[in-house]
Amino acid sequence: MALRSDHYQFTRITSATTTQVKSGKGILKRIVVNVPVSTGTITMYDAQAATTAPIGAITSTADLRPYFIDYDLKFANGLNIVTTQAQDITVVWE
């Protein structure tokens, strides 16, 4: 299924931080790791705060090539992303 550019939005994250991407219901389409780091974790939460309802986590490896992971899943409470290392990622969402 191709991305429709008029349908999805994106949030770019470039530091070790907690980012409230969206409040309320939505869809997590894709996580793009633009500039990977050798260590670090990206954790996605279905919540307003990064404390409950984890969707999943991506752990970096020594393979430093850009990559993406399609999720295509609904979240109910909000989309909160926590990055443990400064890495360049793009979160594609609706």
C-alpha positions as CSV (number, residue, x, y, z in Angstrom):
1,M,0.0,0.0,0.0
2,A,1.5,3.3,-1.0
3,L,1.6,6.4,1.2
4,R,-0.8,9.1,0.2
5,S,1.0,12.4,0.7
6,D,-2.3,14.2,1.4
7,H,-3.3,11.8,4.2
8,Y,-0.3,11.3,6.5
9,Q,1.7,13.7,8.6
10,F,5.3,13.4,9.9
11,T,7.3,14.4,12.9
12,R,11.1,14.5,12.7
13,I,13.0,13.8,16.0
14,T,16.8,14.4,16.1
15,S,17.7,14.2,19.8
16,A,17.4,12.0,22.9
17,T,14.0,13.2,24.1
18,T,10.3,12.4,24.8
19,T,8.0,13.7,22.0
20,Q,4.2,13.8,22.2
21,V,3.6,13.3,18.5
22,K,-0.2,13.3,18.6
23,S,-3.0,13.5,21.2
24,G,-6.0,11.2,20.9
25,K,-6.7,8.5,18.3
26,G,-4.6,8.0,15.2
27,I,-2.5,5.7,13.1
28,L,1.2,5.0,13.4
29,K,2.2,4.3,9.8
30,R,5.9,4.1,9.8
31,I,9.2,4.8,11.7
32,V,12.1,5.9,9.4
33,V,15.5,5.8,11.0
34,N,17.3,8.3,8.8
35,V,20.7,8.4,10.7
36,P,21.0,5.3,12.9
37,V,23.3,5.2,15.9
38,S,25.2,2.2,17.2
39,T,23.2,2.1,20.4
40,G,19.9,3.5,21.4
41,T,16.2,2.7,21.6
42,I,13.1,4.2,20.1
43,T,10.0,3.3,22.2
44,M,6.5,4.1,21.0
45,Y,3.6,4.5,23.5
46,D,-0.2,4.6,23.0
47,A,-0.5,7.3,25.7
48,Q,-0.2,11.0,26.5
49,A,2.9,10.2,28.6
50,A,5.6,7.6,28.2
51,T,4.5,5.5,31.2
52,T,1.9,3.0,30.0
53,A,0.7,1.1,27.0
54,P,3.9,0.6,25.0
55,I,3.3,-0.2,21.3
56,G,6.8,-1.4,20.9
57,A,10.5,-0.6,20.9
58,I,13.2,-0.5,18.3
59,T,16.8,-1.2,19.5
60,S,19.7,0.0,17.4
61,T,22.5,-2.3,16.3
62,A,25.9,-1.8,14.8
63,D,24.4,-1.9,11.3
64,L,24.4,1.8,10.6
65,R,22.3,1.9,7.4
66,P,19.1,3.9,7.2
67,Y,15.9,1.8,7.4
68,F,12.2,2.0,8.1
69,I,9.6,-0.2,9.8
70,D,5.9,-0.1,8.8
71,Y,3.5,-0.4,11.7
72,D,0.1,0.5,10.1
73,L,-1.7,0.3,13.5
74,K,-4.2,2.3,15.4
75,F,-3.6,4.0,18.7
76,A,-6.3,5.2,21.0
77,N,-4.8,7.6,23.5
78,G,-2.0,9.4,21.8
79,L,1.4,8.8,20.2
80,N,4.4,9.4,22.4
81,I,7.9,8.6,21.2
82,V,11.0,8.2,23.5
83,T,14.5,8.2,22.0
84,T,17.4,7.3,24.2
85,Q,20.2,8.5,21.9
86,A,20.4,11.5,19.6
87,Q,19.4,9.9,16.3
88,D,17.6,11.3,13.3
89,I,14.2,9.6,12.9
90,T,10.9,10.4,11.1
91,V,7.6,9.3,12.5
92,V,4.8,9.0,9.9
93,W,1.4,9.2,11.4
94,E,-2.2,10.2,10.9
